C-alpha cells in the first residue's frame, strides 16, 4: 500500500515536481538523479541511519542526527529556490527540525506489506500446557537486542522464554570476545551496576550454548530453531514468514518481548513486529524507543495496561528502560498457570485488537499519512487528499 499511497499523493500535486520513493539502502542512488524541478517530494521508506551503517544512535552523545540529513541540508542550501518535502516513515522529526524555509518534514505512516496481513490467519491453537510461554525473536543483533538476550539469560528466563539470537555468530566473528562490555557501548551509572553484572553473566551463558551460534542451514539459509529442535528456514517476506515458519513458536507463547528495530533513538518506528504479536495473540512487552506503547495506544490498540506494567515506556535511559520492561513483567513469564489463565480471560480483547489490525489500523495510518501530506503540501495540491 505504501507505493500506492505515494502515487496517490504525487498525482494530486499541482506543480511540476520530482518525486522519489526510496529505501535507506538506495539513498546514494537518488542523490545522483537529475532533479530539475523546484519541488522535490521525497519519501524514505525506512528509519534513517546514524553514521555509517550499521552504526547505531548513541543515547549518551549529544548533537547527533541521521547522516542523510546533511544531504538534505546541503541540497536545500545549494538550491534555495527548491522546496523539499521530506517525509519519514513512522513518528520522527518535527516540521521545523531543519530550520530552513525550503525544507518541510512530514510523517509517513506505513507498515511493510500492510495490504497482505488481512489475509493472514492468526494463532488460535495455543498449547495451553506450555511451560515456556515467553518469546523474544531477534535476528540482526543490534546493541539493544544483544543486551535484551543477555539480560534474559542472566535472569535465567531462557527457561521460560524462547529466545532466538539470530546473527549472534556474526557478532562474535566480528569481535571474538566473551566479555559482554566489549560488545556493548552503553554508559553505565552506579545504579546500573546490578543490571550490568546480570547481562555480563547472561552473555557468557548465552554464547556457551552452541545452538545460539548456529543460524544457517546447509544451503546458507537463515533459520530459527523450534522447540522440537528442528530447523525453520527464515523467509524475508514478513507475512509468509509468520504464516509458514513462525507458527510452531507462536503456538507455545503467550507473552512476547517485541524487539523493534529502534530502541535508543529519540524516534519511533512502526513495523511488522508489533503486528505479528497481534496475530500471535500474545501479551506485548515493547523493547523499543520511549513512547512506542503510547503511540500504539493512541492508534487504538489495547495494550493490556491492567496486566502488563508499561511504566518503562516513559523512561529515557535505555538501560533503565530495558531492565524495567523485563523485571517489572518477569512474573508473566515465570508463572505460566496464571498467565495462561489471564490469556483465556481476555479473548475478547485479543479479538478486538486483531479485528482492528486487519484493516482499520491500516486505514488509520493511510488517513494520518494523507493528513500529513495535506499539511506539508497544502499550497501545492490540486485538492485536499
C-alpha positions in Angstrom: 0.0 0.0 0.0 2.9 2.4 0.6 3.7 2.7 -3.1 0.1 3.2 -4.0 -0.2 5.9 -1.3 2.9 7.6 -2.7 1.3 7.6 -6.2 -2.0 9.0 -4.8 -0.1 11.9 -3.2 2.1 12.7 -6.2 -0.9 12.5 -8.6 -2.6 15.3 -6.6 0.4 17.7 -6.7 -0.5 20.6 -8.9 3.0 21.9 -9.9 5.9 20.3 -11.8 7.9 18.2 -9.3 10.5 15.4 -8.8 9.2 12.6 -6.7 11.4 10.0 -5.1 10.3 6.9 -3.1 13.5 5.3 -1.8 14.8 2.9 0.9 17.8 3.9 3.1 19.9 1.3 1.3 19.3 3.1 -2.0 19.9 6.6 -0.7 23.1 7.2 -2.7 21.3 6.3 -6.0 18.7 9.1 -5.7 21.4 11.6 -4.8 22.8 11.0 -8.3 19.5 11.6 -10.1 18.8 14.7 -12.2 16.4 16.7 -10.0 15.3 19.6 -12.2 12.0 20.8 -10.7 11.6 23.3 -8.0 9.6 20.8 -5.8 11.1 17.6 -4.5 8.7 15.2 -2.9 10.9 12.6 -1.1 9.7 9.6 0.8 12.2 7.5 2.9 10.7 4.0 3.3 12.7 3.1 6.4 14.3 4.6 9.5 17.3 6.8 8.8 20.7 5.6 9.9 23.1 7.4 12.2 26.7 7.3 11.0 27.9 4.7 8.6 25.7 1.6 8.6 25.4 -0.4 10.8 26.4 2.2 13.4 23.6 3.0 15.8 22.4 6.0 17.7 24.4 6.8 20.8 22.0 8.0 23.5 24.9 9.4 25.6 26.3 11.7 22.9 24.6 15.0 22.2 24.0 16.7 18.8 23.5 13.6 16.7 21.4 13.3 13.7 21.0 10.8 10.8 23.8 11.1 8.3 21.4 11.7 5.4 20.1 14.8 7.0 23.2 16.6 5.9 22.5 15.6 2.3 19.0 17.2 2.6 20.5 20.3 4.2 23.2 20.7 1.5 20.6 20.3 -1.2 18.4 22.9 0.4 21.2 25.4 0.8 22.6 24.9 -2.7 19.1 25.3 -4.3 17.1 27.8 -2.2 14.5 28.1 -4.9 13.7 24.4 -4.5 11.1 23.3 -1.9 11.9 19.9 -0.4 9.1 17.9 1.2 10.8 15.2 3.1 8.6 12.5 4.7 9.9 9.8 7.0 8.3 6.6 8.0 6.8 6.4 11.4 6.9 9.1 14.1 10.0 11.1 13.6 11.3 14.6 13.4 9.1 17.7 13.7 8.4 20.0 10.8 10.9 22.7 11.9 13.8 20.5 12.6 16.0 21.7 9.7 15.2 25.4 10.4 15.3 26.1 6.6 12.5 27.9 4.8 12.5 25.5 1.9 12.5 22.2 3.9 9.3 20.7 5.2 9.3 17.5 7.2 6.3 15.1 7.5 5.5 11.7 8.9 4.9 8.8 6.6 2.8 6.2 8.4 3.1 2.8 6.8 3.7 -0.9 7.7 5.5 -3.1 5.2 3.2 -5.4 3.3 0.2 -4.0 5.2 -2.2 -4.9 2.5 -1.4 -8.6 2.9 -1.9 -9.0 6.6 -5.7 -9.0 6.4 -5.5 -12.4 4.7 -3.2 -13.9 7.4 -4.7 -16.5 9.8 -4.0 -15.7 13.5 -2.7 -18.2 16.0 -5.8 -19.7 17.6 -4.5 -23.2 18.6 -2.2 -22.3 21.5 -0.6 -25.1 23.6 -2.0 -24.3 27.0 0.2 -26.8 28.6 3.3 -24.9 27.5 5.8 -24.1 30.2 8.0 -21.9 28.0 5.4 -19.2 27.4 7.6 -16.3 26.5 9.1 -15.5 23.1 11.7 -13.0 22.0 12.6 -13.1 18.3 15.9 -11.4 17.3 17.7 -11.7 14.1 20.0 -8.7 13.5 21.9 -8.5 16.8 21.6 -4.7 17.3 23.0 -3.4 20.5 19.7 -3.4 22.4 18.8 -6.9 21.2 22.1 -8.3 22.3 21.5 -6.6 25.7 18.0 -8.0 25.9 19.1 -11.5 25.1 21.9 -11.3 27.6 19.5 -9.9 30.3 17.0 -12.7 29.7 19.8 -15.3 30.0 21.2 -13.6 33.1 17.8 -13.7 34.8 17.5 -17.4 33.8 14.4 -16.5 31.8 15.7 -18.7 29.0 14.0 -21.5 31.0 10.6 -19.9 30.4 11.1 -17.9 27.2 12.1 -19.0 23.7 14.9 -16.6 22.7 16.2 -16.5 19.1 19.7 -14.9 18.9 19.9 -14.5 15.1 23.2 -13.3 13.9 25.0 -13.7 17.2 27.6 -15.8 15.4 28.3 -12.8 13.1 28.8 -10.5 16.1 31.4 -13.0 17.6 33.1 -13.4 14.2 33.5 -9.7 14.1 34.6 -9.4 17.7 35.7 -12.7 19.3 35.3 -11.7 22.9 33.4 -13.4 25.7 33.1 -10.1 27.6 29.7 -8.5 27.1 31.0 -5.0 27.6 33.3 -5.4 24.6 30.1 -5.8 22.5 28.0 -3.1 24.3 29.0 0.6 24.2 26.4 1.8 26.7 27.4 4.0 29.6 26.5 2.5 32.9 25.9 4.6 36.0 26.4 3.3 39.6 22.8 2.4 39.9 23.2 0.2 36.7 25.9 -2.0 38.2 23.4 -4.7 39.1 21.9 -5.0 35.6 25.4 -4.7 34.1 26.5 -7.8 36.0 23.4 -9.7 35.1 23.9 -9.0 31.4 27.6 -9.9 31.6 26.8 -13.3 33.2 23.9 -13.8 30.7 26.1 -13.1 27.7 28.6 -15.7 28.8 25.8 -18.2 29.4 24.2 -17.4 26.0 27.3 -17.8 23.9 28.2 -21.1 25.8 25.1 -22.7 24.1 26.2 -23.9 20.7 22.7 -23.6 19.3 22.8 -19.9 19.8 25.8 -19.6 17.4 24.1 -21.6 14.6 21.8 -19.7 12.4 22.3 -21.1 8.9 21.3 -24.4 7.3 23.5 -26.4 4.8 22.3 -24.1 2.0 23.2 -20.9 3.7 19.6 -20.0 4.6 18.9 -18.2 7.9 16.9 -20.4 10.3 15.0 -20.4 13.6 15.4 -23.3 16.0 12.0 -24.6 17.0 11.3 -26.1 20.4 11.4 -29.5 18.8 15.0 -28.8 17.7 14.2 -28.8 14.0 15.2 -26.0 11.7 12.7 -23.5 10.4 14.0 -21.5 7.4 13.6 -17.8 7.8 11.7 -16.2 5.0 12.3 -12.5 4.2 8.7 -12.0 3.3 7.3 -11.0 6.6 3.7 -12.2 6.1 4.9 -15.6 4.7 7.5 -15.9 7.5 4.7 -15.6 10.1 2.3 -17.8 8.2 4.7 -20.5 7.2 7.6 -20.5 9.7 6.9 -18.9 13.0 3.6 -20.6 13.8 5.3 -23.5 15.8 7.0 -21.0 18.0 4.0 -18.7 18.5 1.7 -21.7 19.4 3.6 -22.2 22.6 3.9 -18.5 23.5 1.6 -16.1 25.4 3.9 -13.2 26.2 6.1 -11.6 23.6 9.1 -9.3 24.1 8.8 -7.3 20.9 12.3 -6.3 19.7 11.7 -3.3 17.5 14.3 -2.0 15.1 14.8 1.2 17.2 15.5 1.4 20.9 17.9 4.2 21.9 16.8 6.6 19.2 14.6 9.6 20.0 12.2 8.5 17.4 9.6 5.7 17.0 9.2 3.3 14.1 6.1 1.4 13.0 6.9 -2.1 11.8 5.7 -5.6 11.3 6.9 -6.9 14.7 4.1 -5.4 16.6 1.6 -6.6 14.0 3.0 -10.1 14.5 2.3 -10.1 18.2 -1.3 -9.1 17.5 -1.7 -12.0 15.1 0.1 -14.3 17.5 -2.4 -13.2 20.2 0.3 -12.5 22.7 0.6 -10.0 25.6 3.2 -7.4 24.3 6.2 -6.0 26.1 7.7 -3.5 23.8 11.5 -3.4 23.6 11.6 -0.2 21.7 12.0 3.6 21.8 10.5 5.6 24.5 6.8 6.3 23.8 6.2 3.4 21.5 3.5 1.9 23.7 1.8 5.3 23.9 1.9 5.6 20.2 0.2 2.3 19.6 -2.3 3.0 22.3 -3.1 6.3 20.6 -3.8 4.4 17.4 -6.5 2.4 19.2 -4.8 -0.8 20.3 -5.5 -2.3 23.7 -2.0 -2.6 25.3 -3.3 -4.6 28.3 -2.3 -1.9 30.7 -4.0 -3.7 33.6 -1.9 -6.8 33.0 1.4 -5.5 31.7 3.4 -2.9 33.5 4.3 -0.4 30.7 5.9 2.1 33.0 9.1 1.5 31.1 7.6 3.4 28.2 8.3 6.8 29.7 11.9 6.1 30.8 14.6 7.9 28.8 17.7 6.0 29.7 17.9 2.8 27.6 19.4 0.7 30.3 16.8 1.6 32.8 14.0 1.2 30.2 15.2 -2.3 29.2 15.6 -3.6 32.8 12.3 -2.1 33.9 10.4 -3.7 30.9 11.8 -7.1 31.8 12.0 -7.1 35.5 8.5 -5.5 36.1 6.9 -8.1 33.9 9.0 -11.1 34.8 6.2 -12.7 36.7 4.2 -13.1 33.5 7.0 -15.3 32.1 7.7 -17.3 35.3 4.0 -18.1 36.2 2.6 -20.0 33.2 -0.6 -21.1 35.0 -1.5 -17.5 36.0 -0.6 -16.1 32.6 -2.4 -18.7 30.6 -5.5 -18.1 32.8 -5.3 -14.3 32.1 -4.9 -15.1 28.4 -8.0 -17.2 28.5 -9.9 -14.5 30.3 -9.1 -11.8 27.8 -10.0 -13.4 24.5 -12.4 -10.6 23.5 -9.6 -8.1 23.9 -7.3 -10.1 21.7 -10.1 -10.5 19.2 -10.7 -6.7 19.2 -7.0 -6.0 18.6 -6.9 -8.5 15.8 -10.1 -7.0 14.2 -8.6 -3.5 14.4 -5.2 -4.6 13.0 -6.7 -6.3 9.9 -8.0 -3.2 8.2 -9.0 -0.2 10.4 -5.4 0.2 11.6 -4.1 0.5 8.1 -6.9 2.8 7.1 -6.0 5.0 10.1 -2.3 5.0 9.0 -3.3 5.9 5.5 -5.5 8.8 6.8 -2.7 10.1 9.0 -0.3 10.0 6.0 -2.8 11.9 3.8 -3.3 14.4 6.6 0.4 14.9 6.8 0.7 15.3 3.0 -2.1 17.9 3.1 -0.2 19.8 5.7 3.2 19.7 4.0 1.8 20.3 0.5 -1.1 22.5 1.4 -0.2 25.2 -1.2 0.9 22.7 -3.8 -2.1 20.3 -4.2 -4.9 20.4 -6.8 -7.3 19.3 -4.0 -7.0 18.1 -0.4 -6.4 14.4 -0.1 
